[in-house]
Amino acid sequence: MKNCLAALACAASLTFALPAFADPSGLYDVYGQNPDGSGYTATVLLSRVGETYAVTYTMPDGSRILGTAIGDDEFLSIGYGSEGDVGVVLMGRAGRNWEGIWTYLGASDLGLEEWSPR
């Protein structure tokens, strides 16, 4: 019985010692650079859906790019698609902002992106 209680106490202390990740869901302003060097702006809505995140970019003209992300409050890996284009984005936390790189299928260069919370 003592061994069982000791094991439970040990397990409980380990559970409380694990880091709790903050949910990165929210609305962000996007500032980016295309692989050709031209700039762009947008907004992105990141919404938790089970163990993943729905990602919705809204461009200034109202068009949308949809994606799915996996990750936590430090890193996000995003797959996206829009009108025949598909690509990937890798984002990392930078203080309150997110910074990352992206590319699309068939590209040989990278774009840059920064998200700032609204």
C-alpha positions in Angstrom: 0.0 0.0 0.0 2.8 2.4 0.9 4.5 1.7 -2.5 1.3 2.3 -4.3 0.8 5.7 -2.5 4.4 6.6 -3.2 4.0 5.8 -6.9 0.8 7.8 -7.1 2.5 10.8 -5.4 5.5 10.5 -7.8 3.2 10.3 -10.8 1.2 13.3 -9.6 4.3 15.4 -9.2 5.5 14.5 -12.7 2.1 15.5 -14.1 2.3 18.9 -12.5 5.9 19.4 -13.6 5.1 19.0 -17.3 4.8 22.3 -19.2 1.4 23.6 -20.1 1.4 25.0 -23.6 -0.6 28.1 -24.2 -3.0 28.0 -27.1 -1.7 30.1 -30.0 -5.2 30.5 -31.4 -6.2 34.0 -32.4 -6.2 36.7 -35.1 -2.9 38.0 -36.4 -1.8 40.7 -38.9 0.5 39.2 -41.5 3.5 41.0 -43.1 5.3 38.9 -45.6 7.8 38.7 -48.5 7.2 36.5 -51.5 10.1 34.4 -52.9 10.5 37.1 -55.7 11.1 39.8 -53.0 7.7 41.6 -53.3 5.8 42.3 -50.1 2.3 41.5 -49.0 -0.1 41.9 -46.1 -3.0 39.8 -44.8 -4.7 38.6 -41.7 -4.6 35.0 -40.4 -7.0 33.4 -38.1 -5.7 30.4 -36.2 -8.4 28.2 -34.6 -7.9 25.0 -32.6 -9.7 22.0 -34.0 -9.1 18.9 -31.9 -5.3 18.3 -32.0 -4.8 20.6 -35.0 -5.4 24.2 -36.0 -7.5 25.6 -38.8 -5.6 28.3 -40.6 -7.5 31.0 -42.7 -5.5 33.7 -44.4 -7.6 36.6 -45.7 -5.9 38.7 -48.3 -6.7 42.5 -48.8 -8.9 41.6 -51.8 -11.0 39.3 -49.7 -9.7 36.1 -51.1 -8.8 33.3 -48.7 -6.1 30.7 -48.4 -7.0 27.7 -46.2 -4.6 25.4 -44.3 -4.1 23.0 -41.4 -1.4 23.4 -38.8 0.1 21.1 -36.1 2.3 22.3 -33.3 2.1 24.2 -30.0 2.8 27.6 -28.6 6.5 27.5 -29.8 6.3 26.1 -33.3 3.7 25.6 -36.0 3.9 23.5 -39.2 1.3 24.5 -41.7 0.1 22.9 -45.0 -2.0 25.2 -47.2 -3.8 25.3 -50.5 -5.4 27.8 -52.7 -6.6 27.7 -56.4 -4.2 24.9 -57.4 -1.3 26.1 -55.2 -0.2 24.0 -52.3 2.6 24.8 -49.9 4.1 24.6 -46.4 4.9 27.2 -43.7 7.2 26.8 -40.7 6.6 29.3 -37.9 8.4 29.9 -34.6 7.4 32.0 -31.7 9.3 35.3 -31.4 8.1 37.0 -28.2 4.5 37.9 -28.9 4.9 37.5 -32.6 5.5 34.5 -34.9 8.2 34.5 -37.6 8.7 31.9 -40.3 9.5 30.7 -43.8 7.3 29.3 -46.5 7.3 27.9 -50.0 4.9 26.3 -52.5 5.0 23.2 -54.6 7.7 23.4 -57.3 9.4 26.5 -55.9 13.1 26.7 -55.3 13.1 29.9 -53.1 11.6 30.8 -49.7 9.2 33.5 -48.6 9.3 35.1 -45.2 6.4 35.9 -42.9 5.7 37.6 -39.6 2.5 37.5 -37.6 1.6 40.1 -35.0 -1.4 39.5 -32.7 -4.3 41.9 -33.0 
